[in-house]
Structure formats: structure tokens, C-alpha cells
Amino acid sequence: DQQVKQNSPSLSVQEGRISILNCDYTNSMFDYFLWYKKYPAEGPTFLISISSIKDKNEDGRFTVFLNKSAKHLSLHIVPSQPGDSAVYFCAASESIQGAQKLVFGQGTRLTINP
Amino acid sequence: NAGVMQNPRHLVRRRGQEARLRCSPMKGHSHVYWYRQLPEEGLKFMVYLQKENIIDESGMPKERFSAEFPKEGPSILRIQQVVRGDSAAYFCASSPITDTQYFGPGTRLTVL
């Protein structure tokens, strides 16, 4: 049962353009969402998060949008840079008793072309 | 402030041996999480620990796997009698109280 889904295994974007990565979830109890970036042979690096009480959070070139009714979130990167080429994971959690067990999507491999 | 430390980075074991993976959380972080990533898949939650307590082990296989986070020292994920299907990348994350999790570089376990 895949509660968090990233339906695009890969995405190719030209340098300078906008990258949009999508994520869908099924568990309506999820109330906190995160995006992580991962390079090969390294651990995931935290990028940006959003609480379910918000619909948008912005940090520099990165913006996350949350549509609770559609159970959908997206990560926008603008402008895209070559160093953004990595695998991006969407994650969600349900805060019970302070625990924050993360449920991850399968990842989307983003390639930024010069 | 050093990040989450994991060692070893690479571990090779033969079937039937034991694997011990260590994780030192970031300074000031009292919550530790272990995740496993199989090839071409996302990370899967295994266990959540605080000092000397297992809070949630719902993702841990019922047999051969155990985890601890002692009062002193790193958190340990222990896999007894390893099988080929245990080959994966094991990531540890730490956080302050109910905050963003920060991940270590992972331990890549290969079972021959």
C-alpha cells in the first residue's frame, strides 16, 4: 500500500527553466510534508517542508504547494541549476504523540540540462 | 555542529553473519530514526527511538532485527543471521523534539 506516490520516475528540465515535481498521498491523517534531495551514495538532504495548515511555503528558489482537497503537493524549483540534478523524495508524516515517522515516495530523478 | 554520523559506510557480510550499524545523532538531538532503502525504491521506516526507549518499531521485521539507543553512545541497528535480501542502504536520521529529521550518509550493506 503506497501511501505516498511520485508518479514520475524521472524529469528532464533545461537550465534556467522551472522544475515541477509532483507528489500524491492517500492518508488524510498526514499533516506534515517534506521534500528531500538525494545525491548518489549520500543521505537525503532536507530541502523544504510544509504543515497542513498552510498551502504554500517558499525558501529561495524552492516553493512547495499543498492542495489538501486533492491530496497533492508539488515542489517548484526556479530557476533550475545544474547542481539541482538529483533524486527528489517527497515524504509525509502523521504527528502522533510527537512521533514523526516519515513515509516516503519512490523518488523522481531530476536532470537539469545545460 | 557535526551532522549525523553513520559507520561503517560500507559493510560486507556473508549469509548467516551479524551486521551492526552505528548512528551518532546530531548534537542536541534526542530522537533517532532508522530507514532502509532497497534499490530503486524510496526509504522505508523501520524504527524510532529515544534515549533508552523504543518508541515505534512498526517497520522492523519481527525476526533477526533489533535496535537500541543507549544512554551513552550511538544508536545501534543489529541484524542477526543476515540473508541476501537484507542488502540495502540503511539510513539513520535524528531530530530535536518533533522537528525536521536530518539524515546521515547511510551504511550500504552487502550480503554475499
Interface residues (C-beta under 8 A of the other chain):
Chain A: V4 Q6 L34 Y36 A41 E42 G43 P44 T45 F46 S49 F89 A91 S95 G98 A99 Q100 K101 L102 V103 F104 G105 Q106 G107
Chain B: V4 Q6 H31 Y33 Y35 E40 E41 G42 L43 K44 F45 Y48 I55 D56 S58 G59 F91 A93 S95 I97 T98 D99 T100 Q101 Y102 F103 G104 P105 G106 R108
